[in-house]
Structure formats: C-alpha cells, structure tokens
Amino acid sequence: MEPGAWSPLLMPKKGKSLERYLRMSQMPTLWCPGCGHGNIARGMLQAFDELHLNLDQTVVIGGIGCSGRTPFYSNTNAMHTTHGRALAFGTGIKMANPDLTVVATMGDGDTAAIGGNHFIHSCRRNIDITAIVFNNSIYGMTGGQFAPTTPQDKKSSTTVYGNIDEPFDIAELAMAAGASFVARTTTFDFQDTTELIKKGIQHHGFSVVEIITQCPTYYGKINKLGNAVDMLEYEKDMTFPEEDEPIDWKELSGQMPLGIFREEQRSEYTDRYRELRESQKSKTDVT
C-alpha cells in the first residue's frame, strides 16, 4: 500500500464492549450491510461511556427513517416519535426535567425537511439538547427519494435525471439559526465522531453534530459510487478539515469542511425559564 493511502484495516477495531448501552433484545439492527448509521450509533454510545452518563438520566429520541431506529437499540430512556418531531418531543422532555441529558438522533429529512421548523427554533432558543444529524443525502428507509441535502446533479428514485435543487448545508443552517455549538464529521473520520458527540453533550446549549454517512443501498447504488468502502473514500474526497482561516462558504466547489464551526457560551433556554419562574414566584410569595 502506498504511504498515506487509506485501507479498511485502518478503521478502529472493536475495542471495549458497549453491550450495557444496548438493548440486546433488539439485535441485530435493521440497518443494511455497509450502512454508516451503525458507526454513528457506536460513536454515540462510546461517548456515553466515556462521559460516564447515568443511563436512567439519559434520553435518546428519534424520528422516522433509518436514523429513527437508533433509540430502539439504546439502553436509555428512549422515544420513537413522528417524522421531523424529535426536537419537539425533546423540548417537552427538557422543559419538564432540565437535569436530563437529551439526545435527538435525526436524519437529514427529519432535520431540514418536515422537521425544519422545529430545527431552526431549537437553534434559536438554544435549548440544551444534542442533535445528532445522520446525513446520508437521501431518504433511505422509504425508497431512496431525494432529500434536502442531496447534492445537485445526484440521482435518487425521484430525481432519476439528476437533482436540480440547491441542497441545504445543515451546519450553515444551524449557525444562521443561532445554534451555539455546531460541528461536522464523517463516518470515515470515525475517531472524531465520538469526540464531537462528547463535546456536544458537554456543551450547555443547543448542539448540532452533523455526520456524513454512507447509504450504499440507495444513494451509492443509483449514483454508481460503489460499495460501502468506496463510499468512505467518497466521503474523504468530498470533505476537508477546517483550517484556522475563515471559510468562504461560496467557494467550496461542492466540498464540505469538517470540524467545529461554532462553540460559544450563551444563556440556555431552560435556565432562562427557571429564572423567570423563580422571579414570578418570589413576587407571588411577597404579596
């Protein structure tokens, strides 16, 4: 192998068992062979382990679609919600008990299509939820239709001649809407997956961790991108690490930067609500 060339042998080995974080009765998963969602799920559970989260105080919420199955496999409090509404349910849970760790696992359609309104308002409110976006650029579970993130000219079952829509950049959308932590990586860059999810959970505010993931069954096949290993190479080729210099988003020529794009401390929504409630309670007690 040439120096610097990538090989599947360089991917992380199995490592520490995470069975205590899994609902073993739900195994095996329904994800297709080669799907990157399993990598993301492992990265998430590894983050839980390294942060020593109390599973009884952790909630994993999913919407509809391939990513929406993640809560089924997580040995935490879990909720399988309607399409695009994971953040709406998560907001209710966090408001009812702000001490819970709330993680929403969402697909690109969940995030930027039917769930787009919930997404931008969660960013705006800066509520302490970690949104993990499984971005495979397609609707994988329902037949391979094009998604809000499908690149221009790429094919799907509903854009057989190529997509003419401009795709959403989820990280850019999150920053524009006001999320206080925004990061992106890929399933190729597996080591970064756990680290960024950990940072998102530790951040006190709304965190968006977008992960580019492969769908060899639909997106890869119809676009002739090869098998899962080939698609990992594709992920590597279509992305680049963020440098210290500011990104000119309009000159990326189809490539996507990776890294942490924003990490700032701002007042968090449930904190503001608690302060408002206490201030009104004190006024009532005085009278």
C-alpha positions as a Markdown table, in Angstrom:
| # | Residue | x | y | z |
|---|---|---|---|---|
| 1 | Met | 0.0 | 0.0 | 0.0 |
| 2 | Glu | 1.3 | 3.5 | -0.9 |
| 3 | Pro | 2.3 | 5.7 | 2.0 |
| 4 | Gly | -0.8 | 7.8 | 3.1 |
| 5 | Ala | -3.2 | 5.5 | 1.3 |
| 6 | Trp | -6.4 | 4.5 | 3.2 |
| 7 | Ser | -7.3 | 0.9 | 3.9 |
| 8 | Pro | -10.2 | -0.7 | 5.8 |
| 9 | Leu | -7.6 | -2.2 | 8.0 |
| 10 | Leu | -7.0 | 1.2 | 9.5 |
| 11 | Met | -10.6 | 1.5 | 10.7 |
| 12 | Pro | -11.0 | 1.2 | 14.5 |
| 13 | Lys | -11.1 | -2.3 | 15.9 |
| 14 | Lys | -14.0 | -3.5 | 18.0 |
| 15 | Gly | -12.5 | -2.2 | 21.3 |
| 16 | Lys | -14.4 | -2.0 | 24.5 |
| 17 | Ser | -17.7 | -3.8 | 24.7 |
| 18 | Leu | -20.7 | -1.4 | 24.8 |
| 19 | Glu | -23.3 | -4.1 | 25.4 |
| 20 | Arg | -24.5 | -2.4 | 28.6 |
| 21 | Tyr | -25.6 | 0.5 | 26.5 |
| 22 | Leu | -27.5 | -1.7 | 24.0 |
| 23 | Arg | -30.9 | -3.3 | 24.1 |
| 24 | Met | -29.6 | -6.7 | 23.1 |
| 25 | Ser | -33.1 | -8.0 | 22.6 |
| 26 | Gln | -33.4 | -5.7 | 19.6 |
| 27 | Met | -30.2 | -7.0 | 17.9 |
| 28 | Pro | -29.4 | -7.3 | 15.1 |
| 29 | Thr | -30.2 | -3.9 | 13.8 |
| 30 | Leu | -32.3 | -3.4 | 10.7 |
| 31 | Trp | -29.6 | -1.2 | 9.0 |
| 32 | Cys | -28.4 | -2.5 | 5.7 |
| 33 | Pro | -24.9 | -4.1 | 5.4 |
| 34 | Gly | -22.4 | -1.3 | 4.9 |
| 35 | Cys | -24.7 | 1.5 | 6.3 |
| 36 | Gly | -22.8 | 4.1 | 8.3 |
| 37 | His | -25.6 | 4.5 | 10.8 |
| 38 | Gly | -24.2 | 1.7 | 12.9 |
| 39 | Asn | -20.9 | 3.6 | 13.1 |
| 40 | Ile | -22.7 | 6.7 | 14.3 |
| 41 | Ala | -24.7 | 4.7 | 16.9 |
| 42 | Arg | -21.5 | 3.1 | 18.2 |
| 43 | Gly | -19.8 | 6.5 | 18.4 |
| 44 | Met | -22.8 | 7.9 | 20.3 |
| 45 | Leu | -22.7 | 5.0 | 22.8 |
| 46 | Gln | -19.0 | 5.3 | 23.2 |
| 47 | Ala | -19.5 | 8.9 | 24.0 |
| 48 | Phe | -22.0 | 7.9 | 26.7 |
| 49 | Asp | -19.5 | 5.5 | 28.1 |
| 50 | Glu | -16.5 | 7.9 | 28.2 |
| 51 | Leu | -18.7 | 10.6 | 29.8 |
| 52 | His | -20.0 | 8.1 | 32.4 |
| 53 | Leu | -23.6 | 9.1 | 31.8 |
| 54 | Asn | -26.2 | 7.8 | 34.1 |
| 55 | Leu | -28.4 | 5.9 | 31.7 |
| 56 | Asp | -31.5 | 6.5 | 33.8 |
| 57 | Gln | -30.9 | 10.2 | 33.3 |
| 58 | Thr | -30.3 | 10.0 | 29.6 |
| 59 | Val | -33.0 | 10.2 | 26.9 |
| 60 | Val | -32.4 | 9.2 | 23.2 |
| 61 | Ile | -35.2 | 10.4 | 20.8 |
| 62 | Gly | -35.6 | 9.5 | 17.2 |
| 63 | Gly | -37.9 | 10.5 | 14.4 |
| 64 | Ile | -38.9 | 8.4 | 11.3 |
| 65 | Gly | -36.4 | 6.9 | 8.9 |
| 66 | Cys | -33.3 | 4.8 | 9.3 |
| 67 | Ser | -31.8 | 7.1 | 11.9 |
| 68 | Gly | -35.1 | 7.0 | 13.8 |
| 69 | Arg | -34.4 | 3.4 | 14.8 |
| 70 | Thr | -31.4 | 4.4 | 17.0 |
| 71 | Pro | -33.4 | 4.8 | 20.2 |
| 72 | Phe | -34.6 | 1.2 | 19.8 |
| 73 | Tyr | -31.1 | 0.0 | 20.3 |
| 74 | Ser | -30.1 | 2.4 | 23.1 |
| 75 | Asn | -30.4 | 1.1 | 26.7 |
| 76 | Thr | -31.5 | 4.5 | 27.9 |
| 77 | Asn | -34.9 | 6.2 | 28.2 |
| 78 | Ala | -36.0 | 6.1 | 24.6 |
| 79 | Met | -38.7 | 7.7 | 22.5 |
| 80 | His | -39.6 | 6.9 | 18.8 |
| 81 | Thr | -41.5 | 9.9 | 17.6 |
| 82 | Thr | -43.2 | 11.1 | 14.4 |
| 83 | His | -41.3 | 12.3 | 11.3 |
| 84 | Gly | -39.5 | 15.6 | 12.0 |
| 85 | Arg | -40.7 | 15.9 | 15.6 |
| 86 | Ala | -37.8 | 14.6 | 17.6 |
| 87 | Leu | -36.8 | 18.0 | 18.7 |
| 88 | Ala | -40.4 | 19.0 | 19.6 |
| 89 | Phe | -40.7 | 16.0 | 21.9 |
| 90 | Gly | -37.2 | 16.6 | 23.2 |
| 91 | Thr | -38.1 | 20.2 | 24.0 |
| 92 | Gly | -41.0 | 19.0 | 26.1 |
| 93 | Ile | -38.8 | 16.5 | 27.9 |
| 94 | Lys | -36.1 | 19.0 | 28.6 |
| 95 | Met | -38.6 | 21.6 | 29.9 |
| 96 | Ala | -40.2 | 19.1 | 32.2 |
| 97 | Asn | -36.8 | 17.9 | 33.6 |
| 98 | Pro | -33.9 | 20.1 | 32.7 |
| 99 | Asp | -31.5 | 17.8 | 34.5 |
| 100 | Leu | -31.9 | 15.0 | 31.9 |
| 101 | Thr | -29.3 | 14.5 | 29.1 |
| 102 | Val | -31.4 | 14.7 | 25.9 |
| 103 | Val | -30.0 | 13.5 | 22.6 |
| 104 | Ala | -32.0 | 13.6 | 19.4 |
| 105 | Thr | -31.0 | 11.3 | 16.5 |
| 106 | Met | -32.3 | 12.7 | 13.2 |
| 107 | Gly | -31.9 | 12.1 | 9.5 |
| 108 | Asp | -31.3 | 14.9 | 7.1 |
| 109 | Gly | -35.0 | 14.8 | 6.2 |
| 110 | Asp | -36.0 | 14.8 | 9.8 |
| 111 | Thr | -33.8 | 17.8 | 10.3 |
| 112 | Ala | -34.2 | 20.0 | 7.2 |
| 113 | Ala | -37.4 | 18.9 | 5.5 |
| 114 | Ile | -40.5 | 18.2 | 7.6 |
| 115 | Gly | -38.6 | 18.9 | 10.8 |
| 116 | Gly | -37.0 | 22.1 | 9.5 |
| 117 | Asn | -39.2 | 24.5 | 11.6 |
| 118 | His | -38.5 | 22.6 | 14.8 |
| 119 | Phe | -34.8 | 22.6 | 14.0 |
| 120 | Ile | -34.4 | 26.3 | 13.4 |
| 121 | His | -36.4 | 27.2 | 16.5 |
| 122 | Ser | -34.4 | 24.8 | 18.7 |
| 123 | Cys | -31.3 | 26.6 | 17.4 |
| 124 | Arg | -32.9 | 29.9 | 18.1 |
| 125 | Arg | -33.9 | 29.0 | 21.6 |
| 126 | Asn | -30.5 | 27.5 | 22.5 |
| 127 | Ile | -32.2 | 24.7 | 24.5 |
| 128 | Asp | -29.7 | 22.2 | 26.0 |
| 129 | Ile | -30.3 | 19.3 | 23.5 |
| 130 | Thr | -27.7 | 17.5 | 21.4 |
| 131 | Ala | -29.0 | 16.9 | 17.9 |
| 132 | Ile | -27.0 | 14.2 | 16.0 |
| 133 | Val | -27.8 | 14.5 | 12.3 |
| 134 | Phe | -27.3 | 11.3 | 10.3 |
| 135 | Asn | -26.8 | 12.9 | 6.8 |
| 136 | Asn | -26.8 | 10.3 | 4.0 |
| 137 | Ser | -28.2 | 12.7 | 1.4 |
| 138 | Ile | -31.2 | 10.6 | 0.7 |
| 139 | Tyr | -34.4 | 9.1 | 2.2 |
| 140 | Gly | -33.1 | 5.6 | 2.8 |
| 141 | Met | -36.0 | 3.8 | 4.5 |
| 142 | Thr | -38.9 | 4.9 | 2.3 |
| 143 | Gly | -37.5 | 4.1 | -1.1 |
| 144 | Gly | -34.5 | 6.3 | -1.9 |
| 145 | Gln | -36.2 | 9.6 | -2.7 |
| 146 | Phe | -34.1 | 12.8 | -2.9 |
| 147 | Ala | -33.6 | 14.8 | 0.3 |
| 148 | Pro | -33.0 | 18.4 | 1.2 |
| 149 | Thr | -29.2 | 17.5 | 1.4 |
| 150 | Thr | -29.0 | 15.6 | -1.9 |
| 151 | Pro | -26.2 | 17.4 | -3.9 |
| 152 | Gln | -27.1 | 18.9 | -7.3 |
| 153 | Asp | -27.0 | 16.5 | -10.2 |
| 154 | Lys | -27.0 | 13.4 | -8.0 |
| 155 | Lys | -29.7 | 10.9 | -8.6 |
| 156 | Ser | -32.4 | 9.3 | -6.5 |
| 157 | Ser | -35.6 | 7.4 | -7.1 |
| 158 | Thr | -37.5 | 10.7 | -7.5 |
| 159 | Thr | -34.7 | 12.5 | -9.4 |
| 160 | Val | -33.7 | 9.9 | -11.9 |
| 161 | Tyr | -32.2 | 12.5 | -14.3 |
| 162 | Gly | -30.3 | 14.3 | -11.5 |
| 163 | Asn | -31.4 | 16.7 | -8.7 |
| 164 | Ile | -31.8 | 20.3 | -9.8 |
| 165 | Asp | -32.4 | 21.7 | -6.2 |
| 166 | Glu | -29.7 | 23.5 | -4.3 |
| 167 | Pro | -29.0 | 21.4 | -1.2 |
| 168 | Phe | -29.2 | 22.6 | 2.3 |
| 169 | Asp | -25.9 | 22.9 | 4.2 |
| 170 | Ile | -27.1 | 21.8 | 7.6 |
| 171 | Ala | -24.1 | 23.2 | 9.5 |
| 172 | Glu | -24.5 | 26.5 | 7.9 |
| 173 | Leu | -28.3 | 26.5 | 8.5 |
| 174 | Ala | -27.7 | 25.7 | 12.2 |
| 175 | Met | -25.3 | 28.6 | 12.6 |
| 176 | Ala | -27.6 | 31.0 | 10.8 |
| 177 | Ala | -30.5 | 30.0 | 13.1 |
| 178 | Gly | -28.4 | 30.5 | 16.2 |
| 179 | Ala | -27.1 | 27.1 | 17.5 |
| 180 | Ser | -24.3 | 27.7 | 20.0 |
| 181 | Phe | -22.4 | 24.5 | 19.1 |
| 182 | Val | -22.1 | 23.3 | 15.5 |
| 183 | Ala | -19.7 | 20.6 | 14.2 |
| 184 | Arg | -19.5 | 18.2 | 11.3 |
| 185 | Thr | -17.6 | 15.0 | 10.6 |
| 186 | Thr | -18.0 | 11.8 | 8.6 |
| 187 | Thr | -18.2 | 8.1 | 9.2 |
| 188 | Phe | -14.8 | 7.9 | 7.5 |
| 189 | Asp | -13.4 | 10.1 | 10.3 |
| 190 | Phe | -14.7 | 7.7 | 13.0 |
| 191 | Gln | -12.4 | 8.9 | 15.8 |
| 192 | Asp | -13.9 | 12.4 | 15.5 |
| 193 | Thr | -17.5 | 11.1 | 15.8 |
| 194 | Thr | -17.2 | 10.2 | 19.5 |
| 195 | Glu | -15.2 | 13.3 | 20.4 |
| 196 | Leu | -17.6 | 15.7 | 18.7 |
| 197 | Ile | -20.7 | 14.0 | 20.3 |
| 198 | Lys | -19.0 | 14.2 | 23.7 |
| 199 | Lys | -18.3 | 17.9 | 23.1 |
| 200 | Gly | -21.9 | 18.4 | 22.0 |
| 201 | Ile | -23.3 | 16.7 | 25.1 |
| 202 | Gln | -21.0 | 18.6 | 27.4 |
| 203 | His | -21.9 | 21.9 | 25.8 |
| 204 | His | -24.6 | 23.8 | 27.8 |
| 205 | Gly | -26.9 | 24.9 | 24.9 |
| 206 | Phe | -28.2 | 23.6 | 21.6 |
| 207 | Ser | -25.6 | 21.4 | 19.9 |
| 208 | Val | -25.7 | 20.2 | 16.3 |
| 209 | Val | -23.3 | 17.4 | 15.4 |
| 210 | Glu | -23.8 | 16.6 | 11.7 |
| 211 | Ile | -22.2 | 13.3 | 10.5 |
| 212 | Ile | -21.9 | 12.5 | 6.8 |
| 213 | Thr | -22.8 | 8.8 | 6.4 |
| 214 | Gln | -22.9 | 6.3 | 3.6 |
| 215 | Cys | -26.0 | 4.7 | 2.1 |
| 216 | Pro | -24.7 | 2.1 | -0.3 |
| 217 | Thr | -28.2 | 0.5 | -0.8 |
| 218 | Tyr | -29.8 | 3.6 | -2.4 |
| 219 | Tyr | -27.6 | 6.7 | -2.7 |
| 220 | Gly | -24.4 | 4.7 | -3.6 |
| 221 | Lys | -26.0 | 2.3 | -6.0 |
| 222 | Ile | -28.0 | 4.8 | -8.1 |
| 223 | Asn | -25.1 | 7.2 | -8.2 |
| 224 | Lys | -22.6 | 4.4 | -9.0 |
| 225 | Leu | -20.4 | 5.2 | -6.0 |
| 226 | Gly | -19.6 | 1.6 | -5.3 |
| 227 | Asn | -19.8 | -0.3 | -2.1 |
| 228 | Ala | -19.6 | 0.9 | 1.5 |
| 229 | Val | -15.7 | 1.0 | 1.4 |
| 230 | Asp | -15.8 | 3.0 | -1.9 |
| 231 | Met | -18.3 | 5.4 | -0.3 |
| 232 | Leu | -16.0 | 6.0 | 2.6 |
| 233 | Glu | -13.4 | 7.1 | 0.1 |
| 234 | Tyr | -16.0 | 9.3 | -1.5 |
| 235 | Glu | -16.7 | 10.9 | 1.9 |
| 236 | Lys | -12.9 | 11.6 | 2.3 |
| 237 | Asp | -12.7 | 13.1 | -1.2 |
| 238 | Met | -15.8 | 15.4 | -0.7 |
| 239 | Thr | -14.6 | 16.9 | 2.6 |
| 240 | Phe | -11.7 | 18.7 | 4.1 |
| 241 | Pro | -10.6 | 19.7 | 7.6 |
| 242 | Glu | -11.4 | 23.2 | 8.6 |
| 243 | Glu | -8.4 | 25.4 | 8.8 |
| 244 | Asp | -7.9 | 28.4 | 11.1 |
| 245 | Glu | -8.7 | 30.8 | 8.3 |
| 246 | Pro | -12.4 | 31.8 | 7.9 |
| 247 | Ile | -14.3 | 29.6 | 5.4 |
| 248 | Asp | -15.7 | 31.2 | 2.3 |
| 249 | Trp | -18.7 | 29.0 | 2.0 |
| 250 | Lys | -19.5 | 30.2 | -1.5 |
| 251 | Glu | -16.2 | 28.9 | -2.9 |
| 252 | Leu | -16.2 | 25.4 | -1.7 |
| 253 | Ser | -16.9 | 23.8 | -5.2 |
| 254 | Gly | -19.0 | 21.0 | -3.7 |
| 255 | Gln | -16.6 | 20.1 | -0.9 |
| 256 | Met | -17.7 | 20.3 | 2.7 |
| 257 | Pro | -15.5 | 21.5 | 5.6 |
| 258 | Leu | -15.2 | 19.4 | 8.8 |
| 259 | Gly | -14.6 | 20.4 | 12.3 |
| 260 | Ile | -16.1 | 22.6 | 15.0 |
| 261 | Phe | -17.6 | 25.7 | 13.4 |
| 262 | Arg | -19.0 | 27.3 | 16.5 |
| 263 | Glu | -18.6 | 26.8 | 20.2 |
| 264 | Glu | -19.9 | 29.7 | 22.2 |
| 265 | Gln | -21.5 | 30.1 | 25.6 |
| 266 | Arg | -24.9 | 31.8 | 25.7 |
| 267 | Ser | -27.8 | 31.8 | 28.0 |
| 268 | Glu | -29.7 | 28.5 | 27.8 |
| 269 | Tyr | -33.4 | 28.3 | 27.4 |
| 270 | Thr | -34.4 | 26.2 | 30.4 |
| 271 | Asp | -32.1 | 28.3 | 32.6 |
| 272 | Arg | -34.0 | 31.4 | 31.4 |
| 273 | Tyr | -37.3 | 29.8 | 32.0 |
| 274 | Arg | -36.2 | 28.7 | 35.5 |
| 275 | Glu | -35.1 | 32.3 | 36.3 |
| 276 | Leu | -38.4 | 33.7 | 35.0 |
| 277 | Arg | -40.4 | 31.2 | 37.1 |
| 278 | Glu | -38.4 | 31.9 | 40.2 |
| 279 | Ser | -38.8 | 35.7 | 39.8 |
| 280 | Gln | -42.5 | 35.4 | 39.4 |
| 281 | Lys | -42.7 | 33.0 | 42.3 |
| 282 | Ser | -40.9 | 35.4 | 44.6 |
| 283 | Lys | -43.3 | 38.2 | 43.6 |
| 284 | Thr | -46.2 | 36.0 | 44.5 |
| 285 | Asp | -44.7 | 35.0 | 47.8 |
| 286 | Val | -44.2 | 38.6 | 48.7 |
| 287 | Thr | -47.8 | 39.5 | 48.0 |
